[in-house]
Amino acid sequence: MMKYPDFYDLKALEKSLNFNMVKNKNNEKVKWMTTKWIQVPISKAKKKDLMTLLKDGVIPKDYVDYYTNIPYIDEENIINDRSGSESDD
């Protein structure tokens, strides 16, 4: 059973992140009732781990496009790595 502390105040999160939940990056109104998924950037290390899981067959091949298109953050820049390959730094 969920209790009051289990709920998050998304309005406070929106304000703290200075994130616009009303319009998208193309300045179009966001239709939350028809939104199926939200994609947020992940760390470069997490992206590399996901690519390893794809390569090893842990994540089904049906999801290759989705996981390879997840943007990742590297040195405070958002990078959209569509190749799915990661080099060891």
DSSP file (Angstrom, degrees, kcal/mol; ACC not computed):
  #  RESIDUE AA STRUCTURE BP1 BP2  ACC     N-H-->O    O-->H-N    N-H-->O    O-->H-N    TCO  KAPPA ALPHA  PHI   PSI    X-CA   Y-CA   Z-CA
    1    1 A M              0   0    0      0, 0.0     2,-0.2     0, 0.0     0, 0.0   0.000 360.0 360.0 360.0 130.9    0.0    0.0    0.0
    2    2 A M        -     0   0    0      2,-0.0     2,-0.3     3,-0.0     5,-0.0  -0.528 360.0-161.5 -79.1 143.7    1.4    3.4   -1.0
    3    3 A K    >   -     0   0    0     -2,-0.2     3,-2.2     1,-0.0     4,-0.4  -0.755  37.4 -91.0-119.6 169.1    1.7    6.1    1.6
    4    4 A Y  G >  S+     0   0    0      1,-0.3     3,-1.7    -2,-0.3    -2,-0.0   0.845 122.6  56.3 -49.4 -44.2    2.0    9.8    1.4
    5    5 A P  G 3  S+     0   0    0      0, 0.0    -1,-0.3     0, 0.0    -3,-0.0   0.680  95.0  69.6 -66.2 -13.8    5.9    9.8    1.4
    6    6 A D  G <  S+     0   0    0     -3,-2.2     2,-0.3     2,-0.1    -2,-0.2   0.615  86.0  82.8 -77.0 -11.8    5.8    7.5   -1.6
    7    7 A F  S <  S-     0   0    0     -3,-1.7     2,-0.3    -4,-0.4     0, 0.0  -0.736  72.3-141.6 -96.6 142.6    4.5   10.3   -3.9
    8    8 A Y        -     0   0    0     -2,-0.3     2,-1.2     4,-0.0     3,-0.1  -0.795  13.5-127.6-104.4 144.7    6.8   12.8   -5.4
    9    9 A D     >  +     0   0    0     -2,-0.3     4,-1.7     1,-0.2     3,-0.2  -0.745  28.7 179.0 -88.9  92.0    6.1   16.5   -5.8
   10   10 A L  H  > S+     0   0    0     -2,-1.2     4,-2.7     1,-0.2    -1,-0.2   0.773  77.1  61.3 -69.1 -26.0    6.8   16.9   -9.6
   11   11 A K  H  > S+     0   0    0      2,-0.2     4,-2.0     1,-0.2    -1,-0.2   0.921 106.1  46.1 -65.4 -42.9    6.0   20.6   -9.5
   12   12 A A  H  > S+     0   0    0     -3,-0.2     4,-2.4     2,-0.2    -2,-0.2   0.888 112.9  50.6 -65.6 -38.9    8.8   21.2   -7.0
   13   13 A L  H  X S+     0   0    0     -4,-1.7     4,-2.1     2,-0.2    -2,-0.2   0.918 108.1  52.7 -63.8 -43.5   11.1   19.1   -9.1
   14   14 A E  H  X>S+     0   0    0     -4,-2.7     5,-2.3     1,-0.2     4,-0.7   0.917 112.2  45.1 -57.7 -45.1   10.2   21.1  -12.2
   15   15 A K  H  <5S+     0   0    0     -4,-2.0     3,-0.4     1,-0.2    -1,-0.2   0.894 112.2  50.7 -67.5 -40.4   11.0   24.3  -10.5
   16   16 A S  H  <5S+     0   0    0     -4,-2.4    -1,-0.2     1,-0.2    -2,-0.2   0.829 117.1  40.1 -69.4 -30.3   14.3   23.1   -9.1
   17   17 A L  H  <5S-     0   0    0     -4,-2.1    -1,-0.2    -5,-0.2    -2,-0.2   0.519 104.1-128.2 -92.2  -6.4   15.5   21.8  -12.5
   18   18 A N  T  <5 +     0   0    0     -4,-0.7     2,-0.5    -3,-0.4    -3,-0.2   0.931  54.7 159.6  54.9  46.6   14.1   24.8  -14.3
   19   19 A F      < -     0   0    0     -5,-2.3     2,-0.7    -6,-0.2    -1,-0.2  -0.874  40.8-136.4-107.4 128.2   12.4   22.3  -16.6
   20   20 A N        +     0   0    0     -2,-0.5    -5,-0.0     1,-0.1     5,-0.0  -0.755  23.1 175.9 -87.4 112.8    9.4   23.2  -18.7
   21   21 A M  S    S+     0   0    0     -2,-0.7    -1,-0.1     1,-0.1     3,-0.1   0.379  75.0  60.1 -95.9   3.6    6.7   20.5  -18.5
   22   22 A V  S    S+     0   0    0      1,-0.2     8,-3.0     7,-0.1     2,-0.3   0.808 108.9  31.0 -98.5 -37.7    4.2   22.4  -20.6
   23   23 A K  B    S-A   29   0A   0      6,-0.3    -1,-0.2     8,-0.0     6,-0.2  -0.934  74.0-132.7-125.6 147.5    6.1   22.8  -23.9
   24   24 A N    >   -     0   0    0      4,-2.7     3,-2.2    -2,-0.3    -2,-0.0  -0.201  44.4 -84.8 -86.1-176.3    8.7   20.6  -25.5
   25   25 A K  T 3  S+     0   0    0      1,-0.3    -1,-0.1     2,-0.1    -2,-0.0   0.660 130.7  57.3 -68.0 -13.4   12.0   21.7  -27.0
   26   26 A N  T 3  S-     0   0    0      2,-0.1    -1,-0.3     3,-0.0     3,-0.1   0.242 119.5-111.9 -95.2  11.4   10.2   22.6  -30.3
   27   27 A N  S <  S+     0   0    0     -3,-2.2     2,-0.3     1,-0.2    -2,-0.1   0.761  73.7 138.3  64.0  28.0    7.9   25.0  -28.3
   28   28 A E        -     0   0    0      1,-0.1    -4,-2.7     0, 0.0    -1,-0.2  -0.780  63.8 -96.6-101.1 148.4    4.9   22.7  -28.9
   29   29 A K  B     -A   23   0A   0     -2,-0.3     2,-0.4    -6,-0.2    -6,-0.3  -0.415  38.7-124.9 -64.5 133.4    2.4   21.9  -26.1
   30   30 A V        -     0   0    0     -8,-3.0     2,-1.0    -2,-0.1     3,-0.1  -0.682  13.0-151.9 -82.5 129.0    3.2   18.6  -24.4
   31   31 A K    >   -     0   0    0     -2,-0.4     3,-1.3     1,-0.2     4,-0.4  -0.785  16.3-179.8-102.1  88.4    0.2   16.2  -24.4
   32   32 A W  G >  S+     0   0    0     -2,-1.0     3,-0.9     1,-0.3    -1,-0.2   0.790  74.5  62.6 -63.8 -30.7    1.0   14.2  -21.3
   33   33 A M  G 3  S+     0   0    0      1,-0.2    -1,-0.3    -3,-0.1    -2,-0.0   0.745 110.5  39.5 -69.4 -21.7   -2.1   11.9  -21.6
   34   34 A T  G <  S+     0   0    0     -3,-1.3     2,-0.4     2,-0.0    -1,-0.2   0.374  87.2 117.5-106.4   3.5   -0.7   10.5  -24.9
   35   35 A T    <   -     0   0    0     -3,-0.9     3,-0.1    -4,-0.4    -3,-0.0  -0.578  37.4-179.2 -74.6 128.0    2.9   10.4  -23.8
   36   36 A K        -     0   0    0     -2,-0.4     2,-0.3     1,-0.3    -1,-0.2   0.769  63.2  -2.3 -99.2 -31.8    4.1    6.8  -23.9
   37   37 A W        -     0   0    0      2,-0.0     2,-0.4     0, 0.0    -1,-0.3  -0.991  54.7-143.0-157.8 156.7    7.7    7.2  -22.7
   38   38 A I        -     0   0    0     -2,-0.3     2,-0.6    -3,-0.1    -3,-0.0  -0.985  15.0-152.7-123.5 132.5   10.2    9.9  -21.7
   39   39 A Q        -     0   0    0     -2,-0.4    -2,-0.0    31,-0.0    31,-0.0  -0.921  15.5-179.6-110.8 123.1   13.9    9.6  -22.6
   40   40 A V        -     0   0    0     -2,-0.6    -2,-0.0    31,-0.0     2,-0.0  -0.884  34.7 -96.7-118.1 151.2   16.4   11.3  -20.4
   41   41 A P        -     0   0    0      0, 0.0    31,-0.3     0, 0.0     2,-0.2  -0.320  39.1-160.6 -64.4 147.6   20.2   11.3  -20.8
   42   42 A I  E     -b   72   0B   0     29,-1.8    31,-3.2     1,-0.1     2,-0.0  -0.725  29.5 -80.6-120.0 172.7   22.2    8.8  -18.8
   43   43 A S  E  >  -b   73   0B   0     -2,-0.2     4,-2.2    29,-0.2     5,-0.2  -0.333  36.7-117.0 -71.8 157.9   25.9    8.7  -17.8
   44   44 A K  H  > S+     0   0    0     29,-1.1     4,-2.3     1,-0.2     5,-0.1   0.881 116.5  53.8 -61.6 -38.5   28.5    7.6  -20.3
   45   45 A A  H  > S+     0   0    0      2,-0.2     4,-2.2     1,-0.2    -1,-0.2   0.903 108.6  48.0 -63.8 -41.8   29.3    4.6  -18.0
   46   46 A K  H  > S+     0   0    0      2,-0.2     4,-2.4     1,-0.2    -1,-0.2   0.900 110.5  51.9 -66.2 -39.6   25.7    3.5  -17.9
   47   47 A K  H  X S+     0   0    0     -4,-2.2     4,-2.3     1,-0.2    -2,-0.2   0.919 109.3  50.4 -61.0 -43.2   25.4    3.8  -21.7
   48   48 A K  H  X S+     0   0    0     -4,-2.3     4,-1.9     1,-0.2    -2,-0.2   0.911 109.9  50.2 -62.0 -42.9   28.5    1.6  -22.0
   49   49 A D  H  X S+     0   0    0     -4,-2.2     4,-2.3     1,-0.2    -1,-0.2   0.904 109.7  50.8 -61.9 -41.8   27.0   -1.0  -19.7
   50   50 A L  H  X S+     0   0    0     -4,-2.4     4,-2.2     1,-0.2    -1,-0.2   0.902 108.2  52.0 -62.9 -40.5   23.8   -1.0  -21.7
   51   51 A M  H  X S+     0   0    0     -4,-2.3     4,-2.5     1,-0.2    -1,-0.2   0.868 108.9  51.2 -64.6 -35.3   25.7   -1.6  -24.9
   52   52 A T  H  X S+     0   0    0     -4,-1.9     4,-2.5     2,-0.2     6,-0.2   0.913 108.7  50.8 -65.9 -42.8   27.5   -4.5  -23.3
   53   53 A L  H  <>S+     0   0    0     -4,-2.3     5,-1.9     2,-0.2     6,-1.4   0.873 111.6  48.3 -62.9 -37.0   24.2   -6.0  -22.2
   54   54 A L  H ><5S+     0   0    0     -4,-2.2     3,-1.1     4,-0.2    -2,-0.2   0.940 112.2  48.3 -65.2 -47.2   22.9   -5.6  -25.8
   55   55 A K  H 3<5S+     0   0    0     -4,-2.5    -2,-0.2     1,-0.3    -1,-0.2   0.872 111.8  49.7 -61.4 -38.5   26.1   -7.2  -27.2
   56   56 A D  T 3<5S-     0   0    0     -4,-2.5    -1,-0.3    -5,-0.1    -2,-0.2   0.506 114.3-116.5 -81.4  -4.2   25.9  -10.1  -24.7
   57   57 A G  T < 5S+     0   0    0     -3,-1.1    -3,-0.2    -4,-0.4    -2,-0.1   0.581  81.6 122.2  82.2   9.7   22.2  -10.8  -25.6
   58   58 A V  S   <S+     0   0    0     -5,-1.9    -4,-0.2    -6,-0.2    -5,-0.1   0.907  73.5  51.9 -69.1 -41.6   20.9   -9.9  -22.1
   59   59 A I  S    S-     0   0    0     -6,-1.4    -2,-0.2    -9,-0.2    -1,-0.1  -0.857 106.2-109.2 -93.2 126.7   18.7   -7.2  -23.6
   60   60 A P    >   -     0   0    0      0, 0.0     3,-2.1     0, 0.0     4,-0.1  -0.175  20.6-119.0 -57.5 147.2   16.6   -8.7  -26.5
   61   61 A K  G >  S+     0   0    0      1,-0.3     3,-1.7     2,-0.2     4,-0.3   0.724 107.4  75.9 -60.0 -23.1   17.6   -7.6  -30.0
   62   62 A D  G 3  S+     0   0    0      1,-0.3    -1,-0.3     2,-0.1     4,-0.2   0.736  96.5  49.0 -59.9 -21.2   14.1   -6.0  -30.4
   63   63 A Y  G <> S+     0   0    0     -3,-2.1     4,-2.4     1,-0.2     5,-0.3   0.294  76.9 105.8-103.6   8.5   15.3   -3.2  -28.2
   64   64 A V  H <> S+     0   0    0     -3,-1.7     4,-2.6     1,-0.2     5,-0.2   0.924  81.3  47.8 -56.1 -50.0   18.6   -2.4  -30.0
   65   65 A D  H  > S+     0   0    0     -4,-0.3     4,-1.2    -3,-0.2    -1,-0.2   0.910 112.2  49.9 -59.9 -43.4   17.3    0.8  -31.6
   66   66 A Y  H  4 S+     0   0    0     -4,-0.2     3,-0.4     1,-0.2     4,-0.2   0.957 115.8  40.7 -61.2 -51.5   15.8    2.1  -28.4
   67   67 A Y  H >< S+     0   0    0     -4,-2.4     3,-1.0     1,-0.2    -2,-0.2   0.848 112.7  53.2 -71.0 -33.9   18.9    1.6  -26.3
   68   68 A T  H 3< S+     0   0    0     -4,-2.6    16,-0.4    -5,-0.3    -1,-0.2   0.748 108.1  53.2 -72.6 -20.4   21.4    2.7  -28.9
   69   69 A N  T 3< S+     0   0    0     -4,-1.2    -1,-0.2    -3,-0.4    -2,-0.2   0.394  77.1 116.2 -95.0   3.6   19.5    6.0  -29.3
   70   70 A I    <   -     0   0    0     -3,-1.0    11,-0.4    -4,-0.2     2,-0.1  -0.599  67.7-127.8 -71.3 125.2   19.5    6.9  -25.6
   71   71 A P        -     0   0    0      0, 0.0   -29,-1.8     0, 0.0     2,-0.3  -0.423  25.4-157.8 -72.1 149.5   21.5   10.1  -25.2
   72   72 A Y  E     -bC  42  79B   0      7,-2.8     7,-3.1   -31,-0.3     2,-0.5  -0.897  14.4-121.4-127.6 160.0   24.3   10.2  -22.6
   73   73 A I  E     +bC  43  78B   0    -31,-3.2   -29,-1.1    -2,-0.3     2,-0.4  -0.868  30.0 172.4-103.2 127.5   26.1   12.9  -20.7
   74   74 A D  E >  S- C   0  77B   0      3,-2.4     3,-1.2    -2,-0.5    -2,-0.0  -0.966  72.5 -15.2-136.6 117.8   29.9   13.2  -21.1
   75   75 A E  T 3  S-     0   0    0     -2,-0.4     3,-0.1     1,-0.3    -1,-0.1   0.905 126.7 -55.2  55.1  45.7   31.8   16.1  -19.6
   76   76 A E  T 3  S+     0   0    0      1,-0.2     2,-0.4     0, 0.0    -1,-0.3   0.640 116.0 111.0  64.8  18.0   28.6   18.1  -19.1
   77   77 A N  E <   -C   74   0B   0     -3,-1.2    -3,-2.4     2,-0.0     2,-0.6  -0.965  68.0-128.0-118.6 139.7   27.6   17.8  -22.8
   78   78 A I  E     -C   73   0B   0     -2,-0.4     2,-0.4    -5,-0.2    -5,-0.2  -0.771  30.2-173.9 -87.3 125.0   24.6   15.8  -24.0
   79   79 A I  E     -C   72   0B   0     -7,-3.1    -7,-2.8    -2,-0.6     2,-0.9  -0.968  19.6-149.9-121.7 132.0   25.7   13.5  -26.8
   80   80 A N        -     0   0    0     -2,-0.4     2,-1.0    -9,-0.2     3,-0.1  -0.839  15.6-166.0-103.2  97.7   23.4   11.3  -28.8
   81   81 A D        +     0   0    0     -2,-0.9     3,-0.3   -11,-0.4   -11,-0.1  -0.721  15.4 171.3 -87.0 100.0   25.5    8.3  -29.7
   82   82 A R        +     0   0    0     -2,-1.0    -1,-0.2     1,-0.2   -14,-0.1   0.544  68.5  70.9 -87.8  -6.8   23.5    6.5  -32.5
   83   83 A S  S    S-     0   0    0      2,-0.2    -1,-0.2    -3,-0.1     3,-0.1   0.784  89.3-142.9 -78.9 -26.2   26.3    4.1  -33.3
   84   84 A G        +     0   0    0    -16,-0.4     2,-0.3    -3,-0.3    -2,-0.1   0.425  61.1 118.7  79.1  -3.0   25.9    2.2  -30.0
   85   85 A S        -     0   0    0    -17,-0.1     2,-0.4   -34,-0.0    -1,-0.3  -0.760  46.3-162.2-100.6 146.0   29.6    1.7  -29.7
   86   86 A E        -     0   0    0     -2,-0.3     2,-0.3    -3,-0.1   -42,-0.0  -0.977   8.7-143.9-124.7 136.7   31.7    3.1  -26.9
   87   87 A S        -     0   0    0     -2,-0.4     2,-0.5     2,-0.0   -39,-0.0  -0.763  25.2-113.2 -96.8 148.4   35.4    3.5  -26.8
   88   88 A D              0   0    0     -2,-0.3    -1,-0.0     1,-0.1    -2,-0.0  -0.695 360.0 360.0 -80.3 124.4   37.4    2.9  -23.7
   89   89 A D              0   0    0     -2,-0.5    -1,-0.1     0, 0.0    -2,-0.0   0.440 360.0 360.0 -86.5 360.0   38.9    6.2  -22.5
